[in-house]
């Protein structure tokens, strides 16, 4: 009972503190925060700084000689001992991230007797500054590890004072040192220090990893002209096999493994509760994992479930943020099995392993914000039950069925969705996929109805829906805005000769012609090229009023620079071409891929006034969008994008049906989804059609010097027949959108307590 009282107190404290107070424990003597060592003599400092530049530039022989001379001439200066340390570091030569501590590197490392002797002496000397002493200890361990003496290296660091690394260790060398320090603490049984060292290691390598493989908002797959799907740059980046990326991934995994093992097995419960208020997401995640794992292992009843669910909703975003989505999924599955009749569950399918893991965890992040935004202990809430969509489809869906989920969101890619769709249809559990294309709703042959009435029911009552972007719908919306809102009658289509470009180009051209407009040019290009002068000349000869260009912001910047050389410049949608202007002014029309800061940095003047369709944008100043963006940034420290927004809306939609409208059966949720009711969300006001496809008013933004700003234009998207709906229906959508924007934001968490 005392344990549950403590857990309830911690949960309440988390609500009040919002996880913004406190620091990670195990800091000990934080020598990283001490000021740098400076020379007494300005001349000595100047020469030391020049020697350091040589060392950082890889001029090891020259740097070693410069530090030797400094020692000889300024022997009594504090900089002398530091110079000796760097003599040893220069003697070690290059230590490359991505190779250090790997077998190939240790085999190639020749070693330096001079470096080993200097470092061992400095590390054991009580007469030098402790920053130098511990820096020497760190380098001594690293030098031994590079010679393949790993056990000896870890022994050297066993009495290191804390997870803090002396600032005398060069920035380029800190990552392998942190890895050694984490492993050394772990083997020495120093559990608090292990957790803190693992947290610092993880933060460092994650930041570097994100620099090399930045996040993208492109979907997992893009449509092709043949109806299949092409991997986008997101998957290509995720599949990067460079030695440095592979090395960083291995260190991320090491940090998570050691940090979680320390929290799981070796840290006292009271200490773990204290860690929940750390300012480190890694520390909070590990502590939450340890606490929840222990409580769930002991077995709990309905009366304790509320406190556990509240704790899960607090720490699950931290687990996702540090790349431990699979652990969050495991906890969600164990938690869903707890309790009695009040237990309500929604399934969520996303790639939690493999090359698309990062994108899957972004979708998880949005889903968790939807749950956390309204959660408070003591109220019958919905538990999200996560499953890895890369697992065997039948087994994964059966696990969700055993948890009696009322509906499922996901997966994110079409190929996997086509495996889950018939399972959902057969089980009669609504499935809302986050895919760029619709998937079939046919049931397996052994599950099909045996009579005509049953077959008719299956056909008329789909359980498979879709709620995500549609590239062709974007193109059709851009065409309607150009013709109906801006008043263009002649348009050119310039598109990359790949599946995505072909699909969107055809959709725009067909729609524009159907409206009564003229396509004056259809120009394809090879996006692997860098010279688009000929494309620009062909476009100039066509003399269009509007130009549709479906490509990434980076490629758009390249192309429009060539267009500007042919005197083709963008014009605001509210402006008509001036007959007196020497420029060939056009209204640029893009796709959602244009909403990228790179467009503003590199092409703002070229594409001035461009009309860009967006499904979700932080630039849209509506109350739901502001509330979501603020909540997301408070938790994750970054802005959400499409993956997060659609996951948030889909979970929120289902959650509102279950809790606010009291639907407790999958068939009731299915009926509500196809009823035609509009659901306001951050991706716009949406309603499902009888075919399971979404219908919403697509919004538009334009680039400005201050960022992207919302335009007044909207265009209904959905299945082609839905897009031909009456103007009255479209007006209803716009009215609902305005109504949602004017509503007050949902109550904050503290107000709900």
N, C-alpha and C positions, 0 to 999 in steps of 0.2 A: 504493500500500500504506500509505503514511504517513497518507493521508486516512482510510482505513478503521480504522487503529489509533486515530486521534484520535476518530473517531465511536464506536468501541467504548468508549473511555475515558469519553467524555461520557455514553454510555448507562449505564455502571456508576455514574458519579457521580450521575446523576439518580435511580437506584434508592436510593442511600444517602441523598441529600439530600431526596428526596421533593418536590423543587422548592420547598422552604420557606426556602432561604437565598439571600442575595444580593439586590441591588437592581437596578432598571433602570439601564442605563448611559446616558450622555448627560445626566446631571443637571446637571453643571457647577456653576455658582453658584446654589444653590437658595435664592433669596431668599424663597420662600414660607414657609420654615421659620424665618425670623428674627422676633424679637418685634415687636409693633406699635409705631409711633411714638407717643410720649406727650408731652403738654405738661409744661413745668416747673411751671407754675402750675396749681393745682387749679381755680381760677376759669376759666382758659382751657380746661381739659379739659372742665369741665361745659358750657360754652357750645359747645365743639366737638361734644360728644356730642349736644346738642340740635339743632345744625345738621345733623349726620349723620342724625338721625331724620327731619328735614324732607326731606332729599335722598332717603332710601330710601322715604319715603312719597309721593314725586312732587311735593312742594311746591318746585318748582325755583326760582321767583323769590324766595321767602322764604329758601331755603337759600343762594342766591347772595349775598343781602344779608347774611345772618348770617356767612358766611365772609369777606366783604369787611370787615366790622367787626372780626372777629378779627385779620385781617392788620394793620389800622390800629392796633389797641390793643396787640397782642403781636408786633410786628415782629421782635423778637430771639429769640422762642421758636421751637423746632423745629417747632411746630405751624403756624407762619405759612406755610412753603413748602407744607405739605400742604393748608392752607386754600386757597392759590392754585390748586392742582391741582383742588380740588373746586369752585372758582368756575367753572373751565373745564367741568368735568363738568356742573354745574347748567345752564350755558349751552347745552349740547348737547340738553337736554330728554329726553323718554322714548326709551328704546331697548328695544323689546319683543322678547322671545324669540319666535321664529316669524315675525318680520317683518324683523329686522335683517339687512342684507346682501342682502335680496331686492330685486328691481327696483322693486317698488311702494314699498318703504321708501326707497330712494335717491331716487326721484322726488319723494317727499313731504318728504324732509328738507331743511330750509331752510338749514342750515349756520349756523355762528357764527364770524364773523371774530375775535371776542374769544377764543373757545375755541381756535381754530387757532393764534393768536399765542401765547397763554399756553403751550399744550402744546409747541409747537415750541421755545420758549425754555427751558422746564424740561428738555426731553429732551436739549438740547445743553449744559446747564450742569453743570460739574464741581464747583460749589460747594454743591450740594444733596445730600441723602442719596440713595444709589443706588436705594433702593426708590422714592423719589419720581421720580427721573430715569427709571427704567425703566417706572414706572407711567404717567408722562407720555408716554413713547414708545409704550406700548401704546394709550393713549387717542388719541394723535395719529394712529396708523394707523387706528384704528377710525373716527375723525371723517372721515378722508379716504375711507375705504371707503364710509361712509354718503353721501358726496357723489358716489359713483360713480367715484372715482379709485383703482381697485383696484391697479393696478400700482405707483402711487406709495406706496400704503399698505404693500404687501409690501416695497418697497424700504426703508421706514422701519425695518422689523423685521429686515432681513437681518443686522444685527450685534447683535441681541438676545443676551444672554449665554448663555441656556440655555432649556430648555423650561419652566422655572419662571416663573410670573407673579407680579409684585409683589403683596403682599397689600393694597396701597392700591387696587387695582382692585376695584370693588364686585362682590359675589357675582353680582348679576344681569347683570353685563357680562362675566363671565369667559368664557362659552361662545363668543360671537362673536370675542373676542380670541384664544382658543385656536385657533379655526379659522384665523384670519389667520396666527397664528404657525406653525402646522403647514404651511400652504401656502408661507409665506415661506421656512422652512428647506428645504422640498423644492425650491423653485426655486433656492435658493442652493447646493444640493448638499451641505448639512450633514446627512448621512444619519443619524448617530447621534442628533442632536437631533430630526430628523424623526420617527424611531421613538418617541422618548420623548414628544414633543409629541402625536403621534397617539394614544399610549396614554393620556395624561392627558385628551385631548379625548374619546376614546371612553368612558372611565370616567365622565366627568362627564355626558355626554349620555345614556348608558345608564341611569344612576341616575335622571335626570329622566324618561326615557321610561317606566321601570318604575313611577314614581309615577303617571303619567297613564294607563298601560295595564297594570295589574297582571296577573300571571300567574293563570290559573284552572286548576282541575283538572277542569273539565267536559269531556266528550268533544267532538270536532269536531261530531258530529251526535247528536241525541236522537231516539228513536223517536216516531212519531206514531200516532194511532189508525188511520190509513189504511195503516200499514205503511211509509210513506216516512220521511224524516228531516227534522228541523228544525235549522237552524243554532242553536247556543247562543250565550250571551253571549260565549264565547271568540272566536268568529269575528266577532261584532259589534264587540268591542273591538279586535280585530286590524285591522278595516277602518276604524278611526277616521280621519277625514279632516280633523281640526282643523289649522289652520295650524301650531300649535306641534308637534304630533306629526309632521307631514310634514317640518317643519324639522329636528327631532331625527333623524329617519330619514336625511335627506340628510347630516347631519353624521356620523352613525355610518358611513355608506357612505364618506364622504370620509376619515375617520380610518383605516378598514380599507384603503382603496385606497392612501393615501400611506404608511402604515406598512408594508404588505406590499411595495410597490414599493421602498422603501428597503432592506428586508431581502433582497429577491429579487435586486436588481441591483447594489447599491452598497456593501454592508457586507461586510468581509472575513470569510472562513469562521471564523477563530479567534475573532473578535468575536462571531459568531453563536453559536458554541458556548458562549461565556461568557454570552450572553443567556439561554440555556436554564435558568439557575439564578436568573433574575430573580424577584422576588416579584410581578410583574405578569403576569397571564394573557395579556394582549394582547402583551406583549413576547415571552413564551415562544412563543406561537402564531406570531407573525411570524418569529421565528428558526427555529422548527421547519419552517415552510413553506419558508423560504429554503434551509435545509440539505437537506431531503428533496428539494425540487425540483431542486437542483443535482446531488445524487447519482443520482437516478433518471434525469436527463437524460443522464448519462454512461454509463448502462448498467451493470447489476450482475448478478452470478451468485448461485447458491444460497448460496455461502459468505459473501456479504455481506448476504444478505437478513435474517438473524436480527437483526443490529444495526439495520437500517433498520426492521424491524417493531417492535422494542422502542422505537425513537424515535417511531414513529408512534403507538403505544399511549400514549406519554407526552404527546405534544402534541395529539393529536386532541381530547381533552376540552377543552383550552384553546381550540382553534379553535371548537368548539361553543359554549363559554361566551361567546365574544365575538361570536356571531352569524355566524361564517364556516363554517357547516356545509357549504356547497357546496364550499369548498376542501378540507375534510376528505374529502368524497365523492370529489373528484378525486384526491387522494392515495391513497385506498383503492383506487380503480380501477387506478391506475398501479402500486401496490405488489402488487396481486393478480396482475398480469401477470408478476411477477418470479419466477424460480426454476423448479425442476423438480418431481419427483414428490412432494416433501414439501409442496408448496403445497396448502393446504386453504382453502376459501372458503365463507362464508355471506353471502347477499345481504340487504340491508336497504332497504326502500322507505319513504320518509317525505317529507312536503312540505318541501323545502328552499328553495323560493321561494314567492312569493305571500302571501296573507293569513294562512295557517296556518303560516308558516315557524317562528315561535317555538315552536309546539307540536311540530312535527317535530323541532326541535333538542332539545327536552326528551326526546323518545323516544330520539334519538341518544345523549344523555347517559347514559341508563340502559344502553343497549346497550354503550357503550364501557366503562362500569364493569364489566360482565360480562366483557369481554375482558381488561381491565387487571387484574382481581382475581387472575388466575392466571397471567398472562403472565410469562415470563422468556426471555431470549435463549438461543439454542442448542437449543431444543426445538421440534419440529414443531407449530406453533400454527395456529389458525384465523384467517384474515384476514376482517374484516368489509368487504364491498364495498357501499358506499352508492350509492343512486340516488335522484334526485328523482322522487317519485311523481306530480308534476304534469307531467312530461314525457310524450311520446307513449308509451302503454303498451307497444305492440309493440316499439318501438325500445329502451325502457328494459329490458324483459325480455330482449330479444336480447343486450343488452350483458352482462347477468348470466349468460346462458347461455354466452357466449363465454369468460367467466371460470371456467366449469365449477363454478358454485356448487352445493353439495350440498343446500341448502334456502334459503328466503327468508322473512324476517320483514317484516310490513307488507303493504299500506299501512294508514293510520290511519282512513280514511273509507270508508263503504260504497260510494259511487258509484264511486270509483276502484278499490276492491277487486273490484267486479263486472267491471271491464275486465281486471284482471290474473288473476282466477281461471281463466277458460278457457285462458289462455296457460300457466299453471302445470300445469293438468290435461293439456293436450296435450303439454307437454314432460316430464311425469312428474317434476316437481320439487316437493317439499312446500312449500306456502305457508301460513304462520301469520299470519293477518290480526289487526290490533289494532283491531277495529271493534266497534261496539255491537250489530250485527246480523250474523247468518250470511249468507254470500253463496253463490250457486249454484256448483256444480262441473261444470256442463255444458261439454263441449268444443266448439270451433268445428266446423261441419259438415264442413269439409274435413279435419279431423283425427280424426273419429270412426272407431271401429273398423268394419271392413267386414263382419264376420261376427258371428253371434250370440255366439260364445264371446268375441270381443274386446269386444263391447258389454257383456256380463255382467261382464267383468273391469273395464272402465271404471266401471261402476255400483257394483261391490262394493268398489272400491279408490279412494276419493277422495284426492286430493292437496292439497285445500284445507281448512284448519283455521282455527279462531278461538280467540283467547286474550285476552279483554278483558271489561270489565264488561257486565252485562246488566240493564237497568233493571227489566224485568218479573220477572226472577229475584230481584232484591232485594226487590221487593214481596211475592212469594210466600214468601220466607224470613222476612220480617217477620211475615207472617200466621201461619206455623207456630210461630214463637217466641212470639207472643202467645197462641196457643191451647194449644200443647203445653207450653211452658216456664213461662210466666207464669200461665196458667190463666184468661185472659180468655174470656168467652163472648159478650159484646156489644161490638161495635166500630163506630166511625163513621169514615168516609172523608171528609176535607176536602181537595180537590185543585184545582189551577189548571186553568182551562178551556183548556188547550193540549194538544198531542199527548202530550208527556211525562206530564203529569198524568193524562190520560185513560187511557193505557196502564197506568201503574202503579196507578191507582185500580181499574181493572177487574181487574188481576191479583191485587191484594190481596183484593178483595171476593169474587172467584170462589174463591180458595183458602180463605179463612176460612169461607165457606159450605160448601165441600166437606168441611172438617174437622168441621162440625157447629155452627159458630158462627152468630151472628145479626148482620147488618149493620143497625144501627138508624138510620143516616142516611148518605146520600151527598150531600155538599154541594160544589158547584163554585163558584168565584169568579173574578172578573176580576183577574188579578194586576197590571194597570196601575192599578188603583184603590188608594186609601190608607185607605178607611173600610171596616172589616170588622165593624162592630157587628152588622149583621143576621146575618152568618155565625155570629158568636159566640152570638147568641140562639138560633138554630136548633140549634146544637150543644148548648147547655145544656139545651134542651127534650128532646133525644134521650137524655140521661143515659147515655152510653156508659161502658164500663169501659176501653176502649182507643181511642186516636185515631191514625189513620194520616194523615200530612201530608207528601206528596211535593213538596218545593219547596226552594229555596236557603236557606241559613242566614239571610240577610238578610230574606227574606220570611217565614220561620218566626218570626223575632223580632217582626216587625210583627203577624202574626196572633195569636201566643200572648199578646201584650200585650192585645189585645182580648178573648181568651178569659179572661184573668185578671180583666178587669173584670166578666166574668160569673161570676167565682169558680171558674173551671176551672183547676186547677193540676196539674202533673206529680207522679208518685209513682214511687218506685224499684220496679224489677221484682220485688224480693223482698218488697215490701209489698202488703198488701191494703187496700182502702178501709176507713177507719175510720167506723163509723156515728155516732160522736160528733163527728167533724170537721165544721165548718161549710163546709169547702171541698168542691167537687165534684172529687174526686181521680181522675185518669186515668193510664193508662200510655201515654206518648207513644211512637210508633213512627215513625221517619224513614227516609230513604234515605241513601246515601253522601254526598249533597250537604250533609248536616247537619254533617259533620266539618269545621268551619271555625271558627277562633278567634272569629269574629264571633258565633257562637251563644253562646259562653261569655260574651263581653263584654256582649251585649245581652239574652240570654234565659235565662241559666243558672238563675235561680230559677223561671222559668215552666215549663221543660221538665225539671225535676229528674228524674233516673233514666231519661231517654229511652233506648230501645234503638235503636242506629244500626248498620245493616249496613255493613261495610267490606270491600273486597277487599284493600286494603293500607293499613296505618296505622303510622306511626312509634311509636304508642302500644302496639302489640302486642309484648310482651316475649318474643320467641322469638329463639333464637340466629341464624337466618338473617336476620331483620329487623334485629337490632342490628348485625350485621356489614355488611349492605348500607347501612344509614343512616350508619354511621360512615365507611365508605369514600366514600360519595357526598358527605357533608359535607366530608371532607378534601380532595376534589378541587374541588367546586363552591361550597363555603361556604354551602349551603342544604340544606334537607331535601327528599328526593325525595317524589313523590306518584304517582298512579296511572299516568300515562304512562311515567314513568321505571321504575316497578316492573314493569309488564307487559313492557316492552321488555327489561329486565334478565332476567326469568325466561325469556322466550321464547328469547333468545340463549343463556342458560346451559343451558337444556334441550337445544338443538341441539348446543351445544358439548360437553356431557357425552356425548351419543350418538356424536359424531364421535371424540372423543379418548379418553374413558374406556371406551367400548364398542367402539371401533374400526370404526365404520360409515363406509365410504368410498363408498357408492352411495346416490343419492336414494331408490331403492326400499326399501333397508334402513331408512333413516330413517323413511320413510312407514309401513312395517310396525311399527316400534318405537313410533311415535306412537299407532297404533290397537290396540296389543297389550293395552291395559288397564293397563300398568304405571303406578304412581303416581310423580310427580316432585315432590319437596318444593321449595318456593320461597317467596319473600317474599310472594307473593299467595296462599299456602296450598298445600296438597298437591293436585295436579291430575292428572287423567287424561283422555285424549281418548276420546270415544265413537266408535262406528262412523260416526256422521254428521259427525264432524269438530268437534263442539261440546265444550267443556271441562266437566268435572264436578269441583267442588271444594266443600269445606266453608266456607261463608261465615261470617266471624267478626263479632262485634258489640262496639261500644264505647259508653260513656256519658259525658256531660259532667260534669266536676267543677270545683271551684274551682282545682285545680292543672292542669287540662287534660283531655284525653280518656283514659279508662282502659278496659282490656279487660274485657268481661263473659265469663262462662263459656259463653254460648250459642253454638251453631253450627247451621247448617242447610245441607243439601246443595243445590247449585244446578247447573243444567245444563238440557238440553232437558226439557220437561215430563214425558216418560216416565221420564227419568233421575231426576228429583226424587222419583219414586214408588218408588225402589229400596228394598230391604229395610233394616231397621234394622241388620242385620249388616254390610252394606256401609258404612253411615254410621259405625258403630263402628270399622270398619277405617280409614276416613279419619281419624278423630280419633286413633287409635293412631299412625298414620303421622305426623300433625302433631306429636304429643307427642314421638315419637322424633326427628324433625328438630330440634325445639326443644332437646332434650337433648344433641344432638351438639355436639362442639367446633366452633368457627368454623373456616373454611378457613385454612390457614397464610398468614401475611402475606407480602408481597412479598420482604422481606429474607430471610426464612427459606427462601424458594424458590430463592434464588440459589445 
